[in-house]
């Protein structure tokens, strides 16, 4: 694993991601980030949209223009 940069954590537990990384990974203001733990390491991952019902990532549509996604199968089930 490559260390890109070292940053301090503030008293509230926050850390700032370098602008270069945010641009490279298309992380905008208010983006969701997954915090994962694997073999004693803390890993930050850009959250990928998924269906709020079944967690599928296929054929997603926003609900009423909000950042809430539902897949085609769940939309069909809801409409029945």
C-alpha positions in Angstrom: 0.0 0.0 0.0 1.3 3.4 -1.0 1.2 6.3 1.5 0.1 9.4 -0.4 0.2 12.0 2.3 0.1 12.2 6.1 -2.6 14.3 7.7 -3.5 15.2 11.3 -6.8 14.2 12.9 -8.5 17.2 14.6 -10.0 17.0 18.1 -13.4 16.0 16.6 -11.8 13.1 14.8 -11.9 14.7 11.3 -9.3 14.4 8.6 -9.2 16.4 5.4 -8.7 14.5 2.1 -6.2 16.2 -0.2 -7.9 18.0 -3.1 -5.9 15.9 -5.6 -7.5 12.7 -4.2 -10.9 14.2 -4.2 -10.5 15.2 -7.8 -9.0 11.9 -8.9 -11.9 9.9 -7.2 -14.6 12.4 -8.1 -15.5 13.0 -4.5 -17.6 16.2 -4.2 -18.7 18.1 -1.1 -21.3 16.1 0.9 -20.3 12.8 -0.9 -20.8 9.7 1.2 -17.6 7.7 2.2 -17.6 4.2 3.4 -15.3 3.5 6.4 -14.1 -0.1 6.4 -11.8 -2.1 8.6 -9.8 -4.9 7.1 -7.0 -6.8 8.8 -6.3 -3.9 11.2 -6.4 -1.2 8.6 -8.9 1.6 8.2 -10.0 2.0 4.6 -12.0 4.9 3.1 -14.0 4.0 0.0 -16.2 6.2 -2.1 -19.8 5.0 -1.6 -21.3 3.7 -4.8 -25.1 4.2 -5.2 -27.2 1.2 -4.5 -30.9 0.3 -4.2 -32.1 1.3 -0.7 -34.3 -1.8 -0.6 -32.2 -4.7 -2.0 -28.7 -3.0 -2.3 -28.6 -3.9 -6.1 -26.4 -1.5 -8.2 -28.2 -2.3 -11.5 -30.7 0.0 -13.2 -30.9 2.6 -10.4 -33.1 5.7 -10.5 -33.3 8.6 -8.0 -36.5 9.0 -6.1 -38.0 12.4 -6.6 -34.7 14.0 -7.5 -33.2 13.0 -4.1 -30.0 11.0 -3.5 -32.1 7.9 -2.8 -31.9 5.1 -5.4 -34.3 2.3 -6.1 -33.6 -0.5 -8.7 -36.0 -1.5 -11.5 -37.1 -4.7 -9.8 -38.0 -3.0 -6.5 -39.7 -0.1 -8.4 -41.9 -2.8 -10.2 -42.6 -4.5 -6.9 -43.6 -1.2 -5.2 -45.9 -0.3 -8.1 -47.9 -3.6 -7.9 
